[in-house]
Amino acid sequence: MLHEPNLRETEESTSSSDSQKRCSSLSAKAKVRVPILERPKADDSKIYLSPEQVLPLDEPEERWKKALEEIKCTTNWERQFEACNTFRSVCAHHAEILVCSPLQLHGLVLDLLKIIESLRSTLAKNGLLVLSGTDCGTKRE
């Protein structure tokens, strides 16, 4: 069996000046490194909105109808995500649309249940946020 020197023996046999050079080059490299925990910045269209960030819509009825079509678009999850944001805004600020269209609301809930079961967690979470905010403007007196 051949004897292979282990790492400790190799490091001890180097001269002190070589060790200092390696340490200084390592510290220079360490200064240039990017932190491991830094995450890429998210696109504005994929950010979860807090309840305070959900604003009233311009032309809410048209946006409502467009979002009802986009929620069914199973090939483009980004459009579904934006549709969920539209539904949150309608629920929070334009509840009269929900009251006037109970059949569409029923269909929306069924579509949201499909979205919540999505394997794309970003989309599923936004679907849950829609359902959690649907009671805001539709409470009975």
Secondary structure, 3 states (H helix, E strand, C coil): CCCCCCHHHHHHHCCHHHHHHHHHHHHHHHHHCCCCCCCCCCCHHHCCCCCCCCCCCCCHHHHHHHHHHHCCCCCCHHHHHHHHHHHHHHHHHCHHHHHHCHHHHHHHHHHHHHHHCCCCHHHHHHHHHHHHHCCCCCCCC
